[in-house]
Amino acid sequence: MIGTIISALVVGLIIGALARLVMPGKQDIGILMTIGLGALGSLIGSWATYQLGYHNANGGWEIIPFVVGIAVAAGLIAVYLAVRGRSHHVTH
């Protein structure tokens, strides 16, 4: 159980970091949010890929769900930054 949690956090960090790398500009986002959004992007990306009929017939590393997870995580980070940016720019 603890190994699964640690693995999910490591994958989340990798996916989140790669998502931030492919995004233009500098993102003001902490490591915990990067891990969380990376893990969520990975889960959503993998789920969506398999729902669309992906099957890893050759075995080995499943690159398509990984790449889709990066794209989804980048989208989640962009949405997070947009929502957070709006809340920081509210004038009183």
Secondary structure, DSSP 8 states (H G I E B T S, - for coil): -HHHHHHHHHHHHHHHHHHHHHSSS-----HHHHHHHHHHHHHHHHHHHHHTT---TT-S--HHHHHHHHHHHHHHHHHHHHHHHHHHS---
